Amino acid sequence: MNKTVANLFTSPYPTSIQTSLDSLATLARYDPSGKYVAAGRHDGLGVVWDLATRGQVRWLEGHVKGITSIDWSQNSRYVMTSSKDWNVIVWDLASDSDPPRRRATIRFDVPVVSASFHPRNSLILGGSKIVLVLLSSGEAYIVDLRRDYRGRYELCEVQDESDDESQMSRSRTAFSAARFDPSGKHVFLGTTLGYVLVFNSRTKTMVARHKISGAGIIRGLEFTASGRRMITNSSDRVLRQFSLPVYAAPTADNEYIEQELEPTHRFHDPISKVGWHAMSYSPDGEWLAGGIVLANPVRTSISHPDHAGAADDASHKIYIWDSVREGLLASTLDGGRELLTDVHWHPHQPSIASVTNMGNILIWHCPTEERWGAFAGGFEEVDENVEYEEREDEFDIEDEADIARRKMLEEEEDVDIEGGATDVVDSAADHLRQPSESDEDVLWALDEPDDDVKGWKLKVLLEDEQD
């Protein structure tokens, strides 16, 4: 209830810089609790920051080339990093050593573009043992580390059998973006030809193929927490938001949906014609953050974006847009002259982590003004001095018996300390994590649960323990 009441007095999006973390980072990701930020560097080093102390609590030393992506397990025990050195490493932050113990190392034959955990990961789900990997060669794999399902399963587009000759001459589809949807039931893959392919995570079969008209190369995919809306970043320098259909369970004939998606919003810069560099939804999905890089300082004018962040040669800017209603611009954040390279929204609060080309992580927040009227009933704040008028009975002496009787009556009143509105973000996330006994796609992920459970503690290592 206190969180709900507090939200009434704060902005739904950040407005100013709270702090800057000097990390030499190229990308940064909040953990699901919002207490830590993991940063990846171009030299292959990963760093975990504690936002409460603003100190580095873990060093992830294992890669020899730049880190390309970072992902957290649901309860923040495991961190996964992918790199240009062809490796994906899963780190166990519960270990007593620094760098942390490696839970798994997955090696490929080409550089890794991105790697992400299966999102359905809790006390009964083994999500950190199921990994989606995208390679620079354009291939996508689901890597299952569970004992009974162990293997690497390549996701391949279904070819039309009606025209065999054309299929023989057609080059193999190259994937350029890969993401699990929030439910974990489906994998969405963006292609270099402007398609979004949808695969069932359990069967690894294609269930839908969506044409994105005029998109070109799909460079990025993001989902709202509910999974009902998706936004794409493409080479035609336009962000497109879509309302996703409901996908049926896989059939024995491997039938799939062939459908062209029509965007509900298009977000682009009609003046400078630049591409978007990064994007991230707010926890409730009402706002979208992204960034663009301009070759020359040009005044930016963006039409109909949801919530997007932008950067140019003259400044580090983040645009805040309303993505649910009419896509109106709500605010523009200016972070200085360092170019923007990455943006990620806090999982629960109106806070954003943006990364500059100099490696600094800027933490944006919404400062709360002091309201003195909240400390005493009847206290009124004024902008200028006013002449006070005394009430007739204001300083009259009151009978002590009456005072005691009134206090007793107030103490007997029932006060609701547990009620209040349910938080929208938490309820949506809980709904996604609720297992269904009849859903095979969910039951498949229930086998062999991992030890990423709530209640584990990140041990603070002193310098002698590290030596």
C-alpha positions as CSV (number, residue, x, y, z in Angstrom):
1,M,0.0,0.0,0.0
2,N,2.8,2.4,0.8
3,K,4.3,1.8,-2.6
4,T,1.0,2.6,-4.3
5,V,0.5,5.8,-2.3
6,A,4.0,6.9,-3.0
7,N,3.5,6.5,-6.8
8,L,0.7,9.1,-6.6
9,F,3.3,11.8,-5.8
10,T,6.1,10.8,-8.2
11,S,6.5,11.0,-11.9
12,P,6.1,7.7,-13.8
13,Y,9.4,8.4,-15.6
14,P,12.8,9.7,-14.4
15,T,13.6,13.4,-14.7
16,S,17.2,13.9,-13.6
17,I,20.5,12.1,-13.0
18,Q,21.0,10.6,-9.6
19,T,24.5,9.3,-9.9
20,S,27.2,8.3,-12.4
21,L,29.1,5.0,-12.3
22,D,32.6,5.1,-13.9
23,S,32.7,1.6,-15.3
24,L,34.2,1.8,-18.8
25,A,31.0,0.0,-19.8
26,T,29.4,-0.5,-23.3
27,L,26.1,-1.9,-21.9
28,A,24.4,-2.3,-18.6
29,R,21.4,-4.2,-17.2
30,Y,19.4,-4.0,-13.9
31,D,18.9,-7.2,-12.0
32,P,15.2,-8.2,-11.4
33,S,15.3,-6.8,-7.9
34,G,16.6,-3.5,-9.0
35,K,19.4,-3.5,-6.4
36,Y,22.3,-4.2,-8.7
37,V,23.5,-3.2,-12.2
38,A,25.7,-5.5,-14.3
39,A,28.0,-3.8,-16.8
40,G,29.8,-5.3,-19.8
41,R,33.1,-3.8,-21.0
42,H,34.9,-3.8,-24.3
43,D,37.9,-5.6,-22.8
44,G,35.8,-8.6,-21.8
45,L,35.4,-7.7,-18.1
46,G,32.0,-7.7,-16.4
47,V,31.3,-5.7,-13.3
48,V,28.4,-5.9,-10.8
49,W,27.5,-2.7,-9.0
50,D,25.6,-2.3,-5.8
51,L,23.3,0.7,-6.2
52,A,22.9,1.2,-2.4
53,T,26.6,1.7,-1.8
54,R,27.5,2.6,-5.4
55,G,30.4,0.2,-5.2
56,Q,31.6,-2.7,-7.3
57,V,30.8,-6.0,-5.5
58,R,31.8,-8.6,-8.2
59,W,34.3,-8.7,-11.1
60,L,33.4,-11.2,-13.9
61,E,36.8,-12.0,-15.3
62,G,36.5,-14.7,-18.0
63,H,36.3,-13.2,-21.5
64,V,39.2,-12.1,-23.6
65,K,37.1,-9.9,-26.0
66,G,34.3,-7.5,-25.6
67,I,31.0,-8.5,-23.9
68,T,28.0,-8.3,-26.2
69,S,25.1,-9.0,-23.8
70,I,24.3,-9.5,-20.2
71,D,21.3,-11.2,-18.6
72,W,20.2,-12.0,-15.0
73,S,18.3,-15.0,-13.7
74,Q,14.9,-14.4,-12.0
75,N,16.3,-14.2,-8.5
76,S,19.6,-12.5,-9.4
77,R,21.8,-15.4,-8.3
78,Y,23.2,-16.1,-11.8
79,V,24.5,-13.6,-14.4
80,M,25.1,-14.6,-18.0
81,T,27.6,-12.9,-20.3
82,S,28.2,-13.4,-24.0
83,S,31.3,-12.2,-25.8
84,K,33.0,-11.8,-29.2
85,D,35.4,-14.5,-28.0
86,W,32.8,-17.2,-28.9
87,N,31.9,-18.0,-25.3
88,V,28.8,-17.7,-23.1
89,I,29.5,-17.9,-19.3
90,V,27.0,-18.3,-16.5
91,W,28.3,-16.9,-13.2
92,D,27.2,-18.0,-9.7
93,L,27.1,-14.9,-7.5
94,A,26.5,-17.0,-4.4
95,S,30.0,-18.3,-4.5
96,D,32.6,-17.0,-2.0
97,S,35.2,-16.2,-4.6
98,D,35.9,-13.3,-6.9
99,P,35.6,-13.7,-9.8
100,P,32.5,-15.9,-9.0
101,R,32.4,-19.6,-9.8
102,R,31.4,-20.5,-13.3
103,R,28.3,-22.5,-13.3
104,A,28.6,-23.2,-17.1
105,T,30.6,-22.2,-20.1
106,I,29.0,-22.6,-23.5
107,R,31.4,-22.4,-26.5
108,F,30.6,-21.8,-30.1
109,D,32.6,-21.5,-33.4
110,V,31.8,-17.8,-34.1
111,P,31.3,-14.7,-32.0
112,V,28.1,-14.5,-29.9
113,V,25.7,-11.6,-30.5
114,S,23.4,-12.2,-27.5
115,A,22.4,-14.7,-24.9
116,S,19.4,-14.7,-22.6
117,F,17.9,-16.9,-19.9
118,H,14.5,-18.5,-20.2
119,P,12.2,-16.1,-18.3
120,R,10.2,-18.6,-16.4
121,N,12.6,-19.1,-13.6
122,S,11.6,-19.3,-9.9
123,L,11.5,-21.9,-7.1
124,I,9.9,-24.5,-9.3
125,L,11.2,-23.5,-12.7
126,G,14.6,-24.2,-14.1
127,G,14.9,-21.1,-16.3
128,S,18.6,-20.5,-15.8
129,K,19.3,-23.9,-17.4
130,I,17.6,-22.9,-20.7
131,V,19.4,-20.4,-22.8
132,L,18.7,-18.7,-26.1
133,V,21.8,-17.8,-28.1
134,L,22.2,-15.7,-31.3
135,L,25.4,-16.0,-33.2
136,S,27.1,-13.5,-35.6
137,S,26.7,-16.1,-38.4
138,G,22.9,-15.5,-38.2
139,E,22.1,-18.8,-36.4
140,A,19.9,-19.1,-33.3
141,Y,20.1,-21.9,-30.7
142,I,18.2,-23.0,-27.6
143,V,20.8,-24.5,-25.3
144,D,19.3,-26.8,-22.7
145,L,21.6,-27.6,-19.7
146,R,19.2,-29.9,-17.9
147,R,20.3,-33.5,-17.6
148,D,17.3,-35.1,-19.4
149,Y,17.1,-32.5,-22.1
150,R,20.8,-31.6,-22.6
151,G,21.6,-30.4,-26.1
152,R,21.8,-27.5,-28.6
153,Y,18.7,-27.1,-30.7
154,E,19.0,-24.9,-33.8
155,L,15.9,-22.9,-34.8
156,C,15.3,-23.1,-38.5
157,E,12.7,-21.4,-40.7
158,V,10.2,-23.6,-42.4
159,Q,10.6,-23.5,-46.2
160,D,7.7,-23.6,-48.5
161,E,7.6,-27.0,-50.3
162,S,5.5,-25.7,-53.3
163,D,8.5,-24.3,-55.1
164,D,11.5,-26.5,-54.6
165,E,13.7,-24.9,-57.3
166,S,13.3,-21.4,-55.8
167,Q,14.1,-22.8,-52.3
168,M,17.3,-24.4,-53.5
169,S,18.5,-21.1,-54.9
170,R,17.3,-19.1,-51.9
171,S,20.0,-18.3,-49.3
172,R,19.4,-19.5,-45.8
173,T,17.6,-17.1,-43.5
174,A,20.0,-15.1,-41.2
175,F,18.7,-14.1,-37.8
176,S,19.6,-10.6,-36.5
177,A,17.7,-10.4,-33.2
178,A,16.4,-13.1,-30.7
179,R,14.3,-12.8,-27.6
180,F,12.1,-15.0,-25.4
181,D,8.6,-13.6,-24.9
182,P,7.9,-12.8,-21.2
183,S,5.9,-16.1,-20.8
184,G,8.8,-18.2,-22.1
185,K,6.5,-20.2,-24.3
186,H,7.8,-18.6,-27.6
187,V,11.0,-17.4,-29.1
188,F,10.8,-14.4,-31.4
189,L,13.6,-14.1,-34.1
190,G,14.1,-11.1,-36.3
191,T,15.6,-11.7,-39.7
192,T,17.7,-9.6,-42.2
193,L,14.8,-9.8,-44.6
194,G,12.3,-7.9,-42.5
195,Y,10.4,-10.9,-41.0
196,V,9.7,-11.9,-37.4
197,L,9.6,-15.6,-36.9
198,V,7.9,-17.2,-33.8
199,F,9.0,-20.6,-32.5
200,N,7.6,-22.8,-29.7
201,S,10.3,-23.1,-27.0
202,R,9.4,-26.7,-26.1
203,T,9.1,-28.2,-29.6
204,K,11.5,-25.8,-31.4
205,T,9.0,-25.6,-34.3
206,M,7.9,-22.5,-36.1
207,V,4.4,-21.4,-35.2
208,A,4.2,-18.0,-37.0
209,R,5.9,-15.9,-39.6
210,H,5.2,-12.2,-39.7
211,K,6.1,-9.9,-42.5
212,I,7.1,-6.3,-41.3
213,S,6.5,-4.2,-44.4
214,G,9.4,-1.9,-45.2
215,A,11.4,-2.8,-42.1
216,G,14.6,-4.1,-43.7
217,I,16.9,-5.7,-41.1
218,I,15.3,-6.3,-37.7
219,R,17.9,-5.1,-35.3
220,G,16.1,-5.4,-31.9
221,L,13.0,-6.7,-30.2
222,E,11.4,-5.7,-26.9
223,F,8.3,-6.8,-25.1
224,T,6.1,-5.3,-22.4
225,A,5.9,-7.2,-19.1
226,S,2.5,-8.7,-20.1
227,G,3.8,-9.9,-23.4
228,R,0.9,-8.4,-25.3
229,R,2.9,-5.8,-27.1
230,M,6.2,-5.9,-29.0
231,I,8.4,-3.2,-30.5
232,T,10.9,-3.7,-33.2
233,N,14.0,-1.7,-34.2
234,S,14.9,-2.0,-37.9
235,S,17.4,-0.7,-40.4
236,D,14.9,1.7,-42.0
237,R,15.3,3.8,-38.8
238,V,11.8,3.3,-37.5
239,L,10.5,1.8,-34.3
240,R,7.3,-0.1,-34.7
241,Q,4.9,-1.3,-32.0
242,F,2.6,-4.2,-32.5
243,S,-0.2,-5.9,-30.6
244,L,0.6,-9.6,-30.7
245,P,-2.0,-12.3,-31.6
246,V,-2.6,-15.5,-29.5
247,Y,-0.5,-18.4,-30.9
248,A,-2.0,-21.8,-30.9
249,A,-0.2,-24.9,-29.6
250,P,2.0,-26.7,-32.2
251,T,0.2,-29.3,-34.3
252,A,1.4,-32.6,-35.6
253,D,1.5,-31.2,-39.2
254,N,3.7,-28.3,-38.0
255,E,1.3,-25.7,-39.3
256,Y,2.1,-22.1,-38.8
257,I,0.5,-18.7,-39.1
258,E,1.5,-16.5,-42.1
259,Q,0.5,-13.0,-41.3
260,E,1.6,-9.5,-41.9
261,L,1.6,-7.4,-38.7
262,E,0.3,-3.9,-38.8
263,P,2.0,-1.5,-36.3
264,T,-0.1,0.4,-33.8
265,H,2.5,3.1,-33.6
266,R,5.5,4.2,-35.7
267,F,8.3,6.1,-34.2
268,H,10.9,7.9,-36.3
269,D,12.8,11.1,-36.8
270,P,11.5,12.7,-40.0
271,I,14.2,15.5,-40.1
272,S,17.6,13.9,-39.3
273,K,16.6,10.4,-40.6
274,V,18.8,8.6,-38.1
275,G,18.6,5.1,-36.7
276,W,17.6,4.1,-33.2
277,H,20.4,2.7,-31.1
278,A,18.7,1.2,-28.0
279,M,15.2,0.9,-26.5
280,S,13.5,-0.4,-23.3
281,Y,10.0,-0.5,-22.0
282,S,9.0,0.7,-18.5
283,P,7.7,-2.0,-16.1
284,D,4.1,-1.3,-16.7
285,G,4.6,-0.9,-20.5
286,E,3.2,2.6,-20.6
287,W,6.6,4.2,-21.5
288,L,9.4,3.3,-23.9
289,A,13.0,4.3,-23.8
290,G,15.5,4.2,-26.7
291,G,18.5,6.0,-28.2
292,I,19.7,7.3,-31.6
293,V,23.1,8.4,-32.7
294,L,23.4,11.4,-35.1
295,A,26.4,11.9,-37.4
296,N,26.2,15.6,-37.0
297,P,24.5,17.8,-34.4
298,V,21.0,18.3,-35.7
299,R,17.9,19.4,-33.9
300,T,15.8,16.4,-33.4
301,S,12.0,16.2,-34.1
302,I,10.4,12.9,-33.5
303,S,6.9,12.0,-34.5
304,H,4.7,9.5,-32.8
305,P,7.2,7.5,-30.7
306,D,6.2,5.7,-27.5
307,H,9.0,6.2,-25.2
308,A,12.4,6.5,-26.8
309,G,15.9,7.7,-25.9
310,A,18.2,9.4,-28.3
311,A,21.8,10.6,-28.5
312,D,23.7,12.8,-30.9
313,D,27.2,14.3,-31.3
314,A,26.2,17.3,-29.2
315,S,24.4,15.6,-26.4
316,H,23.2,12.5,-24.6
317,K,19.5,12.6,-24.8
318,I,16.6,10.2,-23.8
319,Y,13.1,10.8,-25.1
320,I,10.2,9.7,-23.0
321,W,7.0,8.9,-24.9
322,D,3.6,7.6,-23.9
323,S,3.2,4.2,-25.7
324,V,-0.3,3.3,-24.6
325,R,-2.3,6.3,-25.6
326,E,-1.4,8.4,-28.6
327,G,2.4,8.2,-28.5
328,L,2.9,11.7,-27.3
329,L,6.2,13.1,-26.2
330,A,6.3,13.4,-22.4
331,S,9.8,14.5,-21.6
332,T,13.3,14.8,-22.9
333,L,16.3,14.0,-20.7
334,D,19.7,15.6,-21.4
335,G,22.7,13.7,-20.0
336,G,25.6,15.9,-21.4
337,R,27.8,15.6,-24.4
338,E,28.8,12.0,-24.2
339,L,27.0,9.8,-26.8
340,L,24.4,7.3,-25.7
341,T,25.1,3.6,-26.3
342,D,22.6,1.7,-24.2
343,V,19.4,2.2,-22.2
344,H,17.7,-0.1,-19.7
345,W,14.6,0.7,-17.5
346,H,14.5,-0.3,-13.8
347,P,12.3,-3.4,-13.2
348,H,10.1,-1.7,-10.6
349,Q,10.8,2.1,-10.3
350,P,10.8,5.2,-12.6
351,S,14.6,4.9,-13.1
352,I,16.7,4.4,-16.2
353,A,20.4,3.3,-16.6
354,S,22.0,4.8,-19.7
355,V,25.5,4.2,-20.9
356,T,27.8,6.7,-22.6
357,N,30.5,6.1,-25.2
358,M,33.0,7.0,-22.5
359,G,31.9,4.1,-20.4
360,N,29.9,6.0,-17.7
361,I,26.6,4.5,-16.5
362,L,24.1,7.3,-15.7
363,I,21.4,6.4,-13.2
364,W,18.3,8.5,-13.8
365,H,15.6,8.9,-11.1
366,C,12.6,11.0,-10.1
367,P,13.6,13.1,-7.1
368,T,10.9,13.5,-4.5
369,E,10.3,17.0,-3.1
370,E,9.9,17.3,0.7
371,R,6.2,17.9,1.6
372,W,6.2,19.4,5.1
373,G,2.4,19.2,5.1
374,A,2.7,15.4,5.5
375,F,4.4,15.7,9.0
376,A,1.5,17.5,10.8
377,G,-2.2,17.5,10.2
378,G,-3.5,20.9,9.1
379,F,0.0,22.1,8.1
380,E,-0.2,24.3,5.0
381,E,2.7,25.2,2.7
382,V,2.7,28.8,1.4
383,D,4.9,30.5,-1.2
384,E,5.1,33.8,0.6
385,N,4.6,35.1,4.2
386,V,0.9,35.6,5.2
387,E,-0.6,37.2,8.3
388,Y,-1.8,34.5,10.7
389,E,-5.3,34.9,12.1
390,E,-5.9,33.2,15.4
391,R,-9.0,31.2,16.0
392,E,-11.2,32.2,18.9
393,D,-10.8,28.8,20.7
394,E,-7.3,27.9,19.5
395,F,-5.4,28.4,22.7
396,D,-8.2,27.6,25.2
397,I,-7.4,25.1,27.9
398,E,-9.1,21.8,27.3
399,D,-10.2,19.4,30.0
400,E,-7.7,16.6,30.4
401,A,-10.5,14.0,30.9
402,D,-11.9,15.0,27.4
403,I,-8.4,14.7,25.9
404,A,-7.9,11.2,27.4
405,R,-11.4,10.1,26.3
406,R,-10.8,11.3,22.7
407,K,-7.4,9.4,22.5
408,M,-9.1,6.2,23.7
409,L,-11.7,6.4,21.0
410,E,-9.1,7.0,18.3
411,E,-7.0,4.0,19.5
412,E,-10.1,1.7,19.3
413,E,-10.6,2.4,15.6
414,D,-9.5,-0.3,13.2
415,V,-6.8,0.8,10.8
416,D,-6.2,-1.1,7.6
417,I,-2.4,-1.5,7.2
418,E,-2.4,-4.3,4.6
419,G,-5.0,-3.2,2.2
420,G,-4.7,-1.0,-0.9
421,A,-4.4,-1.4,-4.6
422,T,-2.3,-4.2,-6.0
423,D,0.8,-3.1,-7.8
424,V,0.2,-3.5,-11.6
425,V,3.7,-4.6,-12.5
426,D,4.0,-7.2,-9.7
427,S,0.5,-8.7,-10.4
428,A,1.3,-8.9,-14.1
429,A,4.6,-10.7,-13.4
430,D,3.0,-13.1,-10.9
431,H,0.3,-13.9,-13.5
432,L,3.0,-14.9,-16.0
433,R,4.8,-17.1,-13.4
434,Q,1.7,-19.0,-12.4
435,P,2.1,-22.6,-13.6
436,S,-0.7,-24.2,-15.5
437,E,-1.1,-27.9,-14.9
438,S,-2.6,-28.5,-18.4
439,D,-0.1,-26.4,-20.4
440,E,2.6,-28.7,-21.8
441,D,4.8,-25.7,-22.7
442,V,4.9,-24.7,-19.0
443,L,5.3,-28.3,-17.7
444,W,8.3,-28.8,-20.0
445,A,10.1,-26.0,-18.2
446,L,9.2,-27.4,-14.7
447,D,11.6,-30.3,-14.9
448,E,14.9,-30.2,-13.0
449,P,14.5,-26.9,-11.1
450,D,17.6,-24.9,-10.4
451,D,18.8,-23.4,-7.1
452,D,18.1,-19.8,-8.1
453,V,15.6,-19.3,-5.2
454,K,14.6,-16.3,-3.1
455,G,16.5,-15.7,0.1
456,W,20.0,-16.2,-1.1
457,K,22.5,-13.5,-0.1
458,L,25.3,-11.9,-2.0
459,K,28.3,-12.2,0.3
460,V,30.4,-9.0,0.7
461,L,34.1,-9.9,0.0
462,L,36.8,-8.1,1.8
463,E,40.2,-7.4,0.2
464,D,41.9,-10.2,2.3
465,E,39.3,-12.8,1.3
466,Q,39.8,-11.9,-2.4
467,D,43.5,-12.4,-2.1
